[in-house]
Structure formats: C-alpha cells, structure tokens
C-alpha cells in the first residue's frame, strides 16, 4: 500500500507529526529538516500592511461588539431591571 500522490503536493512538511512515543514514530527520518531550519518567507511592505490592517479591523470589530453588548446591558439594567 503506497502513499497517495496529490497534484498540489510539493513535498514540504508543514507540521512535523513525528513525535517520540507515538505509535507512528519513525526513528531517524532522513527526509525531514532539523527543527528551526527551513525556508523563511520575508513579507513585502504591502503584505505586512495588509496583514496589520486586517488584524486591526478584526480587533476593532470585536471591541465594537463588546461595547454594544455592554451598552445594551447598561440600558437594560437602567430602564427595565432597576425600575
């Protein structure tokens, strides 16, 4: 029984699952790079700005949702609950 071949597989390891003590552990696998060594990707300024802007928008969305929920709770407590 061989491994399946996929068209988009380039052979890189994204997350090494070869963990000592697990049933599938392979001693001395030559195909994998040592931890910490591998290809490093340097983002361009445009990509860095895009990621920063997306993270900022996500954080602001969460903050606005929490603010609206807090405001609604205060309004509920003031006008209905404590009346």
Biopython code that builds the backbone (N, CA, C, O; Angstrom):
import numpy as np
from Bio.PDB.StructureBuilder import StructureBuilder

atoms = [
    (1, "UNK", "N", (0.854, -1.173, 0.000)),
    (1, "UNK", "CA", (0.000, 0.000, 0.000)),
    (1, "UNK", "C", (0.895, 1.230, 0.000)),
    (1, "UNK", "O", (1.603, 1.470, 0.978)),
    (2, "UNK", "N", (0.880, 1.998, -1.053)),
    (2, "UNK", "CA", (1.727, 3.174, -1.178)),
    (2, "UNK", "C", (1.000, 4.443, -0.781)),
    (2, "UNK", "O", (-0.207, 4.445, -0.540)),
    (3, "UNK", "N", (1.763, 5.518, -0.719)),
    (3, "UNK", "CA", (1.183, 6.810, -0.390)),
    (3, "UNK", "C", (0.425, 7.360, -1.590)),
    (3, "UNK", "O", (0.792, 7.119, -2.740)),
    (4, "UNK", "N", (-0.639, 8.103, -1.300)),
    (4, "UNK", "CA", (-1.386, 8.757, -2.362)),
    (4, "UNK", "C", (-0.579, 9.942, -2.877)),
    (4, "UNK", "O", (0.089, 10.627, -2.103)),
    (5, "UNK", "N", (-0.642, 10.178, -4.163)),
    (5, "UNK", "CA", (0.031, 11.309, -4.770)),
    (5, "UNK", "C", (-1.008, 12.374, -5.121)),
    (5, "UNK", "O", (-2.006, 12.091, -5.783)),
    (6, "UNK", "N", (-0.758, 13.594, -4.670)),
    (6, "UNK", "CA", (-1.656, 14.702, -4.955)),
    (6, "UNK", "C", (-0.961, 15.680, -5.893)),
    (6, "UNK", "O", (0.258, 15.847, -5.844)),
    (7, "UNK", "N", (-1.747, 16.319, -6.741)),
    (7, "UNK", "CA", (-1.189, 17.251, -7.724)),
    (7, "UNK", "C", (-0.552, 18.467, -7.074)),
    (7, "UNK", "O", (0.453, 18.976, -7.569)),
    (8, "UNK", "N", (-1.133, 18.951, -5.951)),
    (8, "UNK", "CA", (-0.642, 20.178, -5.336)),
    (8, "UNK", "C", (0.385, 19.923, -4.232)),
    (8, "UNK", "O", (0.767, 20.862, -3.534)),
    (9, "UNK", "N", (0.836, 18.696, -4.055)),
    (9, "UNK", "CA", (1.811, 18.370, -3.018)),
    (9, "UNK", "C", (3.223, 18.600, -3.539)),
    (9, "UNK", "O", (3.635, 17.986, -4.523)),
    (10, "UNK", "N", (3.969, 19.493, -2.873)),
    (10, "UNK", "CA", (5.344, 19.748, -3.290)),
    (10, "UNK", "C", (6.360, 19.085, -2.365)),
    (10, "UNK", "O", (7.562, 19.286, -2.538)),
    (11, "UNK", "N", (5.907, 18.297, -1.386)),
    (11, "UNK", "CA", (6.806, 17.526, -0.550)),
    (11, "UNK", "C", (7.260, 18.207, 0.723)),
    (11, "UNK", "O", (7.958, 17.587, 1.525)),
    (12, "UNK", "N", (6.886, 19.478, 0.941)),
    (12, "UNK", "CA", (7.303, 20.181, 2.146)),
    (12, "UNK", "C", (6.488, 19.712, 3.348)),
    (12, "UNK", "O", (5.321, 19.343, 3.220)),
    (13, "UNK", "N", (7.124, 19.732, 4.513)),
    (13, "UNK", "CA", (6.446, 19.395, 5.754)),
    (13, "UNK", "C", (5.988, 20.676, 6.417)),
    (13, "UNK", "O", (6.806, 21.549, 6.706)),
    (14, "UNK", "N", (4.688, 20.805, 6.663)),
    (14, "UNK", "CA", (4.143, 21.981, 7.303)),
    (14, "UNK", "C", (4.239, 21.827, 8.821)),
    (14, "UNK", "O", (4.715, 22.735, 9.503)),
    (15, "UNK", "N", (3.798, 20.706, 9.350)),
    (15, "UNK", "CA", (3.871, 20.442, 10.783)),
    (15, "UNK", "C", (4.370, 19.018, 10.969)),
    (15, "UNK", "O", (3.727, 18.067, 10.526)),
    (16, "UNK", "N", (5.501, 18.873, 11.615)),
    (16, "UNK", "CA", (6.095, 17.559, 11.828)),
    (16, "UNK", "C", (5.324, 16.814, 12.908)),
    (16, "UNK", "O", (5.272, 17.259, 14.054)),
    (17, "UNK", "N", (4.725, 15.684, 12.548)),
    (17, "UNK", "CA", (3.942, 14.894, 13.492)),
    (17, "UNK", "C", (4.708, 13.663, 13.980)),
    (17, "UNK", "O", (4.120, 12.769, 14.590)),
    (18, "UNK", "N", (6.006, 13.613, 13.716)),
    (18, "UNK", "CA", (6.843, 12.510, 14.147)),
    (18, "UNK", "C", (7.285, 12.774, 15.588)),
    (18, "UNK", "O", (8.347, 13.352, 15.814)),
    (19, "UNK", "N", (6.478, 12.354, 16.554)),
    (19, "UNK", "CA", (6.693, 12.650, 17.963)),
    (19, "UNK", "C", (7.131, 11.386, 18.681)),
    (19, "UNK", "O", (6.513, 10.331, 18.539)),
    (20, "UNK", "N", (8.201, 11.504, 19.453)),
    (20, "UNK", "CA", (8.724, 10.363, 20.195)),
    (20, "UNK", "C", (7.654, 9.818, 21.150)),
    (20, "UNK", "O", (7.049, 10.577, 21.907)),
    (21, "UNK", "N", (7.426, 8.511, 21.111)),
    (21, "UNK", "CA", (6.462, 7.870, 21.982)),
    (21, "UNK", "C", (5.138, 7.563, 21.309)),
    (21, "UNK", "O", (4.336, 6.804, 21.853)),
    (22, "UNK", "N", (4.891, 8.130, 20.147)),
    (22, "UNK", "CA", (3.652, 7.867, 19.429)),
    (22, "UNK", "C", (3.816, 6.601, 18.585)),
    (22, "UNK", "O", (4.932, 6.259, 18.194)),
    (23, "UNK", "N", (2.711, 5.906, 18.301)),
    (23, "UNK", "CA", (2.814, 4.654, 17.549)),
    (23, "UNK", "C", (3.403, 4.814, 16.157)),
    (23, "UNK", "O", (3.996, 3.868, 15.639)),
    (24, "UNK", "N", (3.261, 5.973, 15.537)),
    (24, "UNK", "CA", (3.744, 6.179, 14.178)),
    (24, "UNK", "C", (5.154, 6.771, 14.136)),
    (24, "UNK", "O", (5.624, 7.147, 13.063)),
    (25, "UNK", "N", (5.842, 6.862, 15.289)),
    (25, "UNK", "CA", (7.171, 7.468, 15.364)),
    (25, "UNK", "C", (8.160, 6.692, 14.504)),
    (25, "UNK", "O", (8.232, 5.466, 14.576)),
    (26, "UNK", "N", (8.932, 7.429, 13.677)),
    (26, "UNK", "CA", (9.948, 6.824, 12.822)),
    (26, "UNK", "C", (11.296, 7.345, 13.295)),
    (26, "UNK", "O", (11.539, 8.552, 13.272)),
    (27, "UNK", "N", (12.170, 6.446, 13.722)),
    (27, "UNK", "CA", (13.495, 6.813, 14.209)),
    (27, "UNK", "C", (14.379, 7.228, 13.045)),
    (27, "UNK", "O", (14.527, 6.475, 12.083)),
    (28, "UNK", "N", (14.972, 8.426, 13.121)),
    (28, "UNK", "CA", (15.953, 8.872, 12.125)),
    (28, "UNK", "C", (15.394, 9.055, 10.733)),
    (28, "UNK", "O", (15.960, 8.525, 9.776)),
    (29, "UNK", "N", (14.319, 9.776, 10.588)),
    (29, "UNK", "CA", (13.746, 10.043, 9.275)),
    (29, "UNK", "C", (14.633, 11.049, 8.537)),
    (29, "UNK", "O", (14.766, 12.191, 8.976)),
    (30, "UNK", "N", (15.238, 10.637, 7.422)),
    (30, "UNK", "CA", (16.179, 11.489, 6.699)),
    (30, "UNK", "C", (15.491, 12.556, 5.877)),
    (30, "UNK", "O", (16.143, 13.513, 5.458)),
    (31, "UNK", "N", (14.201, 12.428, 5.630)),
    (31, "UNK", "CA", (13.501, 13.353, 4.747)),
    (31, "UNK", "C", (13.111, 14.658, 5.421)),
    (31, "UNK", "O", (12.673, 15.590, 4.746)),
    (32, "UNK", "N", (13.259, 14.743, 6.716)),
    (32, "UNK", "CA", (12.815, 15.960, 7.385)),
    (32, "UNK", "C", (14.019, 16.790, 7.831)),
    (32, "UNK", "O", (15.084, 16.261, 8.148)),
    (33, "UNK", "N", (13.815, 18.092, 7.843)),
    (33, "UNK", "CA", (14.863, 19.024, 8.256)),
    (33, "UNK", "C", (14.853, 19.138, 9.772)),
    (33, "UNK", "O", (13.805, 18.962, 10.394)),
    (34, "UNK", "N", (16.005, 19.430, 10.382)),
    (34, "UNK", "CA", (16.023, 19.642, 11.830)),
    (34, "UNK", "C", (15.131, 20.811, 12.231)),
    (34, "UNK", "O", (14.879, 21.719, 11.438)),
    (35, "UNK", "N", (14.658, 20.773, 13.475)),
    (35, "UNK", "CA", (13.754, 21.830, 13.952)),
    (35, "UNK", "C", (14.449, 23.181, 13.875)),
    (35, "UNK", "O", (15.625, 23.314, 14.214)),
    (36, "UNK", "N", (13.703, 24.174, 13.425)),
    (36, "UNK", "CA", (14.243, 25.529, 13.336)),
    (36, "UNK", "C", (14.914, 25.836, 12.018)),
    (36, "UNK", "O", (15.227, 26.995, 11.747)),
    (37, "UNK", "N", (15.144, 24.840, 11.194)),
    (37, "UNK", "CA", (15.763, 25.075, 9.901)),
    (37, "UNK", "C", (14.729, 24.869, 8.810)),
    (37, "UNK", "O", (13.948, 23.919, 8.860)),
    (38, "UNK", "N", (14.721, 25.725, 7.861)),
    (38, "UNK", "CA", (13.770, 25.600, 6.767)),
    (38, "UNK", "C", (13.718, 26.889, 5.990)),
    (38, "UNK", "O", (14.539, 27.789, 6.172)),
    (39, "UNK", "N", (12.738, 26.956, 5.123)),
    (39, "UNK", "CA", (12.585, 28.139, 4.303)),
    (39, "UNK", "C", (11.916, 29.239, 5.124)),
    (39, "UNK", "O", (10.921, 28.999, 5.806)),
    (40, "UNK", "N", (12.468, 30.434, 5.051)),
    (40, "UNK", "CA", (11.880, 31.584, 5.733)),
    (40, "UNK", "C", (11.320, 32.513, 4.670)),
    (40, "UNK", "O", (11.971, 32.803, 3.666)),
    (41, "UNK", "N", (10.118, 32.967, 4.909)),
    (41, "UNK", "CA", (9.449, 33.834, 3.955)),
    (41, "UNK", "C", (9.474, 35.258, 4.481)),
    (41, "UNK", "O", (9.029, 35.515, 5.600)),
    (42, "UNK", "N", (9.981, 36.167, 3.700)),
    (42, "UNK", "CA", (10.036, 37.575, 4.064)),
    (42, "UNK", "C", (8.884, 38.293, 3.373)),
    (42, "UNK", "O", (8.805, 38.314, 2.145)),
    (43, "UNK", "N", (7.984, 38.886, 4.176)),
    (43, "UNK", "CA", (6.848, 39.596, 3.600)),
    (43, "UNK", "C", (7.291, 40.952, 3.047)),
    (43, "UNK", "O", (8.215, 41.583, 3.558)),
    (44, "UNK", "N", (6.611, 41.369, 2.002)),
    (44, "UNK", "CA", (6.873, 42.699, 1.473)),
    (44, "UNK", "C", (6.141, 43.721, 2.338)),
    (44, "UNK", "O", (5.333, 43.353, 3.192)),
    (45, "UNK", "N", (6.423, 44.997, 2.116)),
    (45, "UNK", "CA", (5.769, 46.052, 2.892)),
    (45, "UNK", "C", (4.262, 46.050, 2.657)),
    (45, "UNK", "O", (3.487, 46.278, 3.586)),
    (46, "UNK", "N", (3.845, 45.794, 1.422)),
    (46, "UNK", "CA", (2.418, 45.774, 1.112)),
    (46, "UNK", "C", (1.725, 44.626, 1.840)),
    (46, "UNK", "O", (0.633, 44.801, 2.381)),
    (47, "UNK", "N", (2.351, 43.461, 1.854)),
    (47, "UNK", "CA", (1.763, 42.318, 2.555)),
    (47, "UNK", "C", (1.722, 42.570, 4.057)),
    (47, "UNK", "O", (0.744, 42.228, 4.721)),
    (48, "UNK", "N", (2.773, 43.161, 4.585)),
    (48, "UNK", "CA", (2.809, 43.468, 6.009)),
    (48, "UNK", "C", (1.714, 44.463, 6.384)),
    (48, "UNK", "O", (1.046, 44.301, 7.405)),
    (49, "UNK", "N", (1.533, 45.484, 5.563)),
    (49, "UNK", "CA", (0.456, 46.453, 5.818)),
    (49, "UNK", "C", (-0.907, 45.794, 5.724)),
    (49, "UNK", "O", (-1.796, 46.096, 6.520)),
    (50, "UNK", "N", (-1.086, 44.897, 4.761)),
    (50, "UNK", "CA", (-2.372, 44.217, 4.595)),
    (50, "UNK", "C", (-2.683, 43.348, 5.813)),
    (50, "UNK", "O", (-3.814, 43.359, 6.299)),
    (51, "UNK", "N", (-1.709, 42.601, 6.313)),
    (51, "UNK", "CA", (-1.925, 41.766, 7.495)),
    (51, "UNK", "C", (-2.198, 42.627, 8.724)),
    (51, "UNK", "O", (-3.063, 42.295, 9.534)),
    (52, "UNK", "N", (-1.470, 43.725, 8.866)),
    (52, "UNK", "CA", (-1.675, 44.615, 10.012)),
    (52, "UNK", "C", (-3.053, 45.248, 9.960)),
    (52, "UNK", "O", (-3.737, 45.315, 10.981)),
    (53, "UNK", "N", (-3.477, 45.715, 8.787)),
    (53, "UNK", "CA", (-4.782, 46.335, 8.627)),
    (53, "UNK", "C", (-5.902, 45.320, 8.902)),
    (53, "UNK", "O", (-6.900, 45.663, 9.535)),
    (54, "UNK", "N", (-5.746, 44.084, 8.434)),
    (54, "UNK", "CA", (-6.756, 43.051, 8.674)),
    (54, "UNK", "C", (-6.848, 42.722, 10.165)),
    (54, "UNK", "O", (-7.947, 42.545, 10.690)),
    (55, "UNK", "N", (-5.715, 42.639, 10.846)),
    (55, "UNK", "CA", (-5.728, 42.369, 12.282)),
    (55, "UNK", "C", (-6.360, 43.518, 13.055)),
    (55, "UNK", "O", (-7.090, 43.292, 14.020)),
    (56, "UNK", "N", (-6.082, 44.747, 12.636)),
    (56, "UNK", "CA", (-6.673, 45.918, 13.285)),
    (56, "UNK", "C", (-8.184, 45.944, 13.093)),
    (56, "UNK", "O", (-8.924, 46.234, 14.033)),
    (57, "UNK", "N", (-8.648, 45.642, 11.875)),
    (57, "UNK", "CA", (-10.085, 45.602, 11.628)),
    (57, "UNK", "C", (-10.760, 44.521, 12.466)),
    (57, "UNK", "O", (-11.851, 44.741, 12.992)),
    (58, "UNK", "N", (-10.130, 43.364, 12.595)),
    (58, "UNK", "CA", (-10.708, 42.283, 13.398)),
    (58, "UNK", "C", (-10.780, 42.681, 14.869)),
    (58, "UNK", "O", (-11.781, 42.411, 15.533)),
    (59, "UNK", "N", (-9.734, 43.315, 15.385)),
    (59, "UNK", "CA", (-9.726, 43.747, 16.782)),
    (59, "UNK", "C", (-10.768, 44.827, 17.029)),
    (59, "UNK", "O", (-11.447, 44.812, 18.056)),
    (60, "UNK", "N", (-10.899, 45.764, 16.097)),
    (60, "UNK", "CA", (-11.912, 46.811, 16.243)),
    (60, "UNK", "C", (-13.322, 46.236, 16.171)),
    (60, "UNK", "O", (-14.207, 46.701, 16.890)),
    (61, "UNK", "N", (-13.548, 45.258, 15.338)),
    (61, "UNK", "CA", (-14.854, 44.617, 15.265)),
    (61, "UNK", "C", (-15.210, 43.962, 16.597)),
    (61, "UNK", "O", (-16.332, 44.109, 17.080)),
    (62, "UNK", "N", (-14.270, 43.249, 17.185)),
    (62, "UNK", "CA", (-14.514, 42.612, 18.482)),
    (62, "UNK", "C", (-14.762, 43.672, 19.545)),
    (62, "UNK", "O", (-15.655, 43.501, 20.375)),
    (63, "UNK", "N", (-14.001, 44.759, 19.546)),
    (63, "UNK", "CA", (-14.179, 45.823, 20.531)),
    (63, "UNK", "C", (-15.545, 46.488, 20.378)),
    (63, "UNK", "O", (-16.198, 46.794, 21.376)),
    (64, "UNK", "N", (-15.981, 46.714, 19.145)),
    (64, "UNK", "CA", (-17.297, 47.326, 18.913)),
    (64, "UNK", "C", (-18.405, 46.390, 19.397)),
    (64, "UNK", "O", (-19.371, 46.841, 20.013)),
    (65, "UNK", "N", (-18.274, 45.116, 19.129)),
    (65, "UNK", "CA", (-19.291, 44.156, 19.587)),
    (65, "UNK", "C", (-19.365, 44.148, 21.103)),
    (65, "UNK", "O", (-20.462, 44.186, 21.662)),
    (66, "UNK", "N", (-18.226, 44.098, 21.783)),
    (66, "UNK", "CA", (-18.230, 44.143, 23.248)),
    (66, "UNK", "C", (-18.823, 45.454, 23.750)),
    (66, "UNK", "O", (-19.568, 45.455, 24.730)),
    (67, "UNK", "N", (-18.509, 46.567, 23.099)),
    (67, "UNK", "CA", (-19.050, 47.861, 23.510)),
    (67, "UNK", "C", (-20.561, 47.922, 23.369)),
    (67, "UNK", "O", (-21.251, 48.417, 24.261)),
    (68, "UNK", "N", (-21.082, 47.417, 22.246)),
    (68, "UNK", "CA", (-22.533, 47.413, 22.034)),
    (68, "UNK", "C", (-23.225, 46.522, 23.059)),
    (68, "UNK", "O", (-24.260, 46.900, 23.609)),
    (69, "UNK", "N", (-22.673, 45.358, 23.318)),
    (69, "UNK", "CA", (-23.262, 44.462, 24.318)),
    (69, "UNK", "C", (-23.230, 45.117, 25.699)),
    (69, "UNK", "O", (-24.205, 45.024, 26.445)),
    (70, "UNK", "N", (-22.141, 45.767, 26.045)),
    (70, "UNK", "CA", (-22.051, 46.460, 27.335)),
    (70, "UNK", "C", (-23.084, 47.583, 27.421)),
    (70, "UNK", "O", (-23.756, 47.728, 28.442)),
    (71, "UNK", "N", (-23.218, 48.384, 26.349)),
    (71, "UNK", "CA", (-24.197, 49.462, 26.320)),
    (71, "UNK", "C", (-25.620, 48.921, 26.463)),
    (71, "UNK", "O", (-26.426, 49.481, 27.206)),
    (72, "UNK", "N", (-25.930, 47.834, 25.750)),
    (72, "UNK", "CA", (-27.265, 47.247, 25.853)),
    (72, "UNK", "C", (-27.536, 46.710, 27.254)),
    (72, "UNK", "O", (-28.657, 46.827, 27.750)),
    (73, "UNK", "N", (-26.533, 46.125, 27.896)),
    (73, "UNK", "CA", (-26.716, 45.641, 29.262)),
    (73, "UNK", "C", (-26.983, 46.797, 30.223)),
    (73, "UNK", "O", (-27.867, 46.703, 31.075)),
    (74, "UNK", "N", (-26.227, 47.882, 30.093)),
    (74, "UNK", "CA", (-26.439, 49.047, 30.956)),
    (74, "UNK", "C", (-27.825, 49.640, 30.710)),
    (74, "UNK", "O", (-28.515, 50.002, 31.663)),
    (75, "UNK", "N", (-28.243, 49.747, 29.441)),
    (75, "UNK", "CA", (-29.570, 50.273, 29.124)),
    (75, "UNK", "C", (-30.651, 49.367, 29.688)),
    (75, "UNK", "O", (-31.636, 49.853, 30.243)),
    (76, "UNK", "N", (-30.480, 48.061, 29.555)),
    (76, "UNK", "CA", (-31.447, 47.106, 30.104)),
    (76, "UNK", "C", (-31.519, 47.230, 31.619)),
    (76, "UNK", "O", (-32.611, 47.257, 32.188)),
    (77, "UNK", "N", (-30.372, 47.305, 32.272)),
    (77, "UNK", "CA", (-30.340, 47.402, 33.728)),
    (77, "UNK", "C", (-30.953, 48.712, 34.206)),
    (77, "UNK", "O", (-31.644, 48.735, 35.225)),
    (78, "UNK", "N", (-30.712, 49.790, 33.492)),
    (78, "UNK", "CA", (-31.195, 51.096, 33.925)),
    (78, "UNK", "C", (-32.702, 51.250, 33.711)),
    (78, "UNK", "O", (-33.414, 51.700, 34.609)),
    (79, "UNK", "N", (-33.194, 50.876, 32.516)),
    (79, "UNK", "CA", (-34.576, 51.147, 32.179)),
    (79, "UNK", "C", (-35.560, 50.051, 32.567)),
    (79, "UNK", "O", (-36.726, 50.347, 32.831)),
    (80, "UNK", "N", (-35.134, 48.817, 32.609)),
    (80, "UNK", "CA", (-36.090, 47.724, 32.854)),
    (80, "UNK", "C", (-35.834, 47.043, 34.197)),
    (80, "UNK", "O", (-36.753, 46.915, 35.005)),
    (81, "UNK", "N", (-34.627, 46.616, 34.441)),
    (81, "UNK", "CA", (-34.332, 45.784, 35.595)),
    (81, "UNK", "C", (-34.423, 46.581, 36.890)),
    (81, "UNK", "O", (-35.036, 46.102, 37.844)),
    (82, "UNK", "N", (-33.848, 47.762, 36.965)),
    (82, "UNK", "CA", (-33.792, 48.537, 38.191)),
    (82, "UNK", "C", (-34.944, 49.527, 38.321)),
    (82, "UNK", "O", (-34.896, 50.406, 39.182)),
    (83, "UNK", "N", (-35.957, 49.413, 37.506)),
    (83, "UNK", "CA", (-37.078, 50.336, 37.554)),
    (83, "UNK", "C", (-38.126, 49.887, 38.532)),
    (83, "UNK", "O", (-39.145, 50.557, 38.695)),
]
sb = StructureBuilder()
sb.init_structure("model")
sb.init_model(0)
sb.init_chain("A")
sb.init_seg("    ")
for serial, (resi, resn, name, xyz) in enumerate(atoms, 1):
    if name == "N":
        sb.init_residue(resn, " ", resi, " ")
    sb.init_atom(name, np.array(xyz, "f"), 0.0, 1.0, " ", f" {name:<3s}", serial, name[0])
structure = sb.get_structure()
